[in-house]
Amino acid sequence: MFRLWAKLVKDNRYVRDITIENDSATLNRTRKIFQALDDVCYEFDLSRPIWLESNIEEFKRHDKTRFHQDNFIETIDFDFLEIHVIEED
């Protein structure tokens, strides 16, 4: 089972959070992450964030990253979106 936890944070408080689960055996880890991020963006009504080099490095190291205003094309009304892989197959 693959699970990803996403949190919207504003003023050091969780505004919203969601856990996305995916138990598909046909998808690799990268595709599960991108699919989960798409599901999060759909649920939170957000545009898809842009992965910067710093996000990629942080995600490789810690299995989590934060998307700030620099990662979004449109203006956001929160401080950041954090995603964190909490369980993997």
Backbone bond lengths (Angstrom), bond angles and torsions (degrees), N, CA, C in turn:
res aa  C-N    CA-C-N  psi(-1)  N-CA   C-N-CA  omega(-1)  CA-C   N-CA-C  phi
1 M - - - 1.453 - - 1.531 109.37 -
2 F 1.293 116.26 132.52 1.462 123.04 176.51 1.521 107.72 -107.63
3 R 1.339 116.33 130.23 1.473 120.49 178.19 1.519 109.67 -134.01
4 L 1.328 115.24 136.11 1.457 122.32 178.51 1.521 107.82 -125.72
5 W 1.327 116.08 131.18 1.466 122.04 179.69 1.518 107.56 -105.23
6 A 1.320 116.96 128.08 1.459 122.22 178.82 1.525 109.15 -120.00
7 K 1.343 115.30 139.05 1.462 120.54 -177.93 1.525 109.77 -134.57
8 L 1.329 116.33 135.82 1.455 121.91 169.66 1.516 106.78 -98.01
9 V 1.329 117.12 127.93 1.460 121.24 -176.25 1.525 109.23 -122.51
10 K 1.331 115.55 133.13 1.457 122.09 175.04 1.522 107.58 -139.93
11 D 1.316 116.20 129.21 1.467 122.22 -179.33 1.528 112.12 53.63
12 N 1.331 116.07 43.82 1.468 123.77 178.33 1.528 113.84 61.82
13 R 1.307 117.50 27.16 1.463 121.94 177.31 1.520 109.32 -132.86
14 Y 1.325 114.98 144.73 1.460 119.17 174.84 1.519 108.37 -70.80
15 V 1.306 116.45 125.26 1.456 121.37 175.28 1.527 109.13 -89.77
16 R 1.328 114.73 -45.10 1.467 122.21 177.62 1.516 108.97 -150.04
17 D 1.306 115.19 154.16 1.463 119.20 171.53 1.515 109.05 -148.79
18 I 1.319 114.48 159.92 1.459 121.03 -179.49 1.521 108.24 -154.77
19 T 1.313 116.14 148.83 1.459 122.23 173.60 1.522 107.58 -115.05
20 I 1.321 115.02 126.27 1.463 121.57 179.52 1.519 107.92 -106.61
21 E 1.311 116.40 130.36 1.462 121.87 179.34 1.520 109.86 -113.49
22 N 1.330 115.17 145.89 1.465 120.77 178.02 1.524 107.04 -148.37
23 D 1.310 116.37 118.62 1.468 119.78 178.85 1.521 111.91 -114.80
24 S 1.333 116.31 24.87 1.460 121.58 178.50 1.526 110.03 -70.76
25 A 1.305 116.23 127.21 1.462 121.04 178.97 1.526 111.90 -84.12
26 T 1.328 117.38 -12.90 1.458 120.73 -176.77 1.521 113.59 -86.35
27 L 1.334 117.62 -18.99 1.464 120.64 -178.94 1.521 111.36 -93.47
28 N 1.333 116.54 142.00 1.462 119.08 174.26 1.532 109.39 -82.73
29 R 1.327 117.19 176.38 1.463 122.00 -174.81 1.520 112.04 -60.24
30 T 1.322 117.58 -44.19 1.461 121.32 -178.43 1.516 111.01 -62.06
31 R 1.310 117.24 -44.53 1.464 120.45 179.59 1.531 111.32 -66.02
32 K 1.331 117.38 -35.35 1.467 120.16 176.53 1.526 110.95 -64.46
33 I 1.328 116.39 -40.28 1.471 120.60 178.97 1.516 110.33 -63.68
34 F 1.334 117.14 -48.62 1.461 120.32 -179.48 1.522 111.93 -65.12
35 Q 1.316 117.56 -38.17 1.464 120.69 177.29 1.527 110.52 -65.04
36 A 1.325 116.74 -42.31 1.460 120.56 178.99 1.532 110.45 -64.80
37 L 1.326 117.22 -40.80 1.463 120.53 178.48 1.529 110.46 -64.43
38 D 1.316 117.87 -39.01 1.470 120.90 175.01 1.522 110.87 -61.26
39 D 1.338 117.01 -42.27 1.469 121.14 178.37 1.524 111.20 -63.72
40 V 1.328 116.42 -40.80 1.469 120.95 178.14 1.525 110.23 -62.18
41 C 1.311 116.51 -47.61 1.467 120.70 -179.34 1.522 111.15 -62.40
42 Y 1.317 117.24 -37.52 1.465 120.53 176.91 1.530 110.41 -64.59
43 E 1.335 117.21 -47.24 1.465 121.46 -178.67 1.536 112.23 -64.31
44 F 1.327 116.45 -38.58 1.462 121.08 -178.29 1.527 112.82 -90.27
45 D 1.335 117.49 -0.20 1.466 123.76 -178.46 1.531 110.83 55.38
46 L 1.332 115.29 53.90 1.465 123.08 -179.95 1.519 110.25 -118.16
47 S 1.322 114.50 155.28 1.459 118.02 169.13 1.524 107.58 -75.75
48 R 1.295 115.82 159.61 1.463 120.51 -179.49 1.530 109.43 -70.74
49 P 1.329 118.48 129.89 1.470 119.76 178.91 1.524 111.98 -73.91
50 I 1.309 114.96 155.58 1.455 121.80 177.78 1.523 108.03 -92.09
51 W 1.325 116.35 129.72 1.463 121.01 178.19 1.527 108.77 -80.41
52 L 1.315 117.12 112.84 1.453 121.85 174.49 1.527 109.08 -89.01
53 E 1.313 116.44 165.72 1.469 120.50 -179.68 1.531 111.56 -56.93
54 S 1.325 116.42 -38.19 1.470 119.88 179.48 1.531 111.50 -64.87
55 N 1.336 117.31 -36.05 1.462 120.44 177.03 1.522 111.33 -66.04
56 I 1.317 115.55 -42.45 1.462 120.13 -179.59 1.523 110.98 -62.42
57 E 1.318 116.85 -46.55 1.469 120.98 179.70 1.525 111.82 -63.78
58 E 1.320 116.76 -44.17 1.465 120.60 179.10 1.521 110.56 -63.29
59 F 1.329 117.36 -41.33 1.454 120.88 -179.48 1.523 111.63 -66.93
60 K 1.315 116.74 -38.87 1.465 120.28 176.76 1.518 111.29 -62.02
61 R 1.315 116.81 -40.56 1.458 121.93 -175.95 1.524 113.48 -76.44
62 H 1.337 117.17 -41.98 1.466 120.13 -169.09 1.530 115.10 -121.60
63 D 1.327 118.05 0.39 1.471 122.49 -175.04 1.521 112.37 59.71
64 K 1.335 117.33 24.73 1.454 120.89 173.74 1.526 108.98 -153.55
65 T 1.318 115.12 157.24 1.459 120.94 177.75 1.517 109.54 -156.05
66 R 1.327 115.33 163.44 1.463 121.98 178.50 1.519 109.60 -119.51
67 F 1.315 114.66 135.41 1.452 121.46 176.19 1.523 108.45 -106.50
68 H 1.331 116.77 117.27 1.466 123.47 -179.84 1.530 109.34 -101.17
69 Q 1.322 116.49 -173.45 1.460 121.16 -179.51 1.527 112.24 -54.33
70 D 1.323 117.96 -35.67 1.466 121.52 -179.87 1.530 113.17 -60.51
71 N 1.326 116.49 -22.55 1.457 120.69 -177.73 1.526 113.48 -87.40
72 F 1.322 116.75 -10.19 1.461 121.03 -177.05 1.520 110.55 -113.31
73 I 1.317 116.21 144.41 1.456 120.69 177.28 1.522 110.09 -76.97
74 E 1.325 116.66 -41.55 1.461 119.75 -179.95 1.533 110.26 -90.92
75 T 1.302 116.53 164.34 1.461 121.94 179.35 1.527 109.39 -71.81
76 I 1.320 115.81 138.39 1.463 120.84 178.96 1.527 109.52 -109.71
77 D 1.320 116.87 152.98 1.463 121.20 -179.05 1.533 112.09 -107.53
78 F 1.306 116.45 28.74 1.462 123.27 176.81 1.517 107.36 -140.36
79 D 1.329 117.01 171.11 1.465 120.27 -177.87 1.527 112.08 -80.23
80 F 1.332 117.25 -45.09 1.461 120.28 178.09 1.517 111.16 -163.09
81 L 1.321 114.32 160.28 1.459 123.99 171.58 1.511 106.09 -109.49
82 E 1.325 116.31 124.39 1.465 120.22 179.05 1.517 108.34 -112.89
83 I 1.339 115.36 134.47 1.460 120.39 173.73 1.521 108.09 -118.61
84 H 1.323 115.49 145.30 1.465 121.32 -175.24 1.527 108.60 -148.17
85 V 1.322 116.16 122.90 1.466 120.04 174.86 1.522 107.13 -77.05
86 I 1.325 116.19 118.84 1.467 119.46 -176.46 1.519 113.20 -106.13
87 E 1.348 117.01 -14.28 1.463 119.39 177.38 1.511 109.36 -155.66
88 E 1.312 115.74 138.57 1.463 121.08 177.04 1.508 109.71 -131.89
89 D 1.316 114.90 160.48 1.471 121.64 179.64 1.503 111.66 -58.49
